[in-house]
Amino acid sequence: MAWLAKSLNSSLGKKLIMAITGLFLISFLLVHCGLNATIFLNDGGAAFNEGAEFMAHNPIIRTMEIVLFGGLLLHIFDGLRLWLANKKKRPVAYAVVDGAANSKWYSRSMGLLGTLLLIFLIVHLRHFWYFSRLTNDLTETHTLYNEMQIVFQSPIVVLIYVLGCISLGYHLLHGFQSAFQTMGWNHPKYTPTIKTIGAIYSIIIAALFAAMPIAFYFNLIQ
């Protein structure tokens, strides 16, 4: 087992953990966004509440929720390890850095974007996961959909969510392609397609999530 621990602590091992957990979270976001997008059916939250009820009581989903939290914590921990390792390799910044010549700004800012996402995630979990899982406030007359209507009446909260979704979009824009590259799933013939799919995925997911608090705030859905 020593060789496994050594491999996972190597630079490549850290990147592999980051890629695997990242792809897992990308898959989760697709499901999560699909469920939340049912609010746009404008059916008073019937479809959304039904889906949320199923997710809250299905034993398989609840087990996967634990796995999800584990994957998320591992992704955050590993990202921090990579950031610290990079800082240790280059404790003194170069006198002149032309990062734009070699990479996009969001590729060089994954640490900052990840930190903003972590803050946003804590706020999001406090608003909805805590409400639906750890309180007794969720009832037939006060549903998770009703809670969304209440939470998103605050312009400050809406702004936090929109900024969080923008950070998510840029984080995905780099992370999607980077994960495939780290796993070795890159090829001159297929990489451009992967980049395109990653860009489309990142924009749609971020835009849909950002549209939800905006729609509630401006009463575009009932």
Secondary structure, DSSP 8 states (H G I E B T S, - for coil): -HHHHHHHHSHHHHHHHHHHHHHHHHHHHHHHHHHHGGGGG-STTHHHHHHHHHHHH-HHHHHHHHHHHHHHHHHHHHHHHHHHHHHHH-SS--SS--GGGTS-TTTTTHHHHHHHHHHHHHHHIIIIIHHHHS-S---SSS-HHHHHHHHTT-HHHHHHHHHHHHHHHHHHHHHHHHHHHHTT---TTTHHHHHHHHHHHHHHHHHHHHHHHHHHHTT---
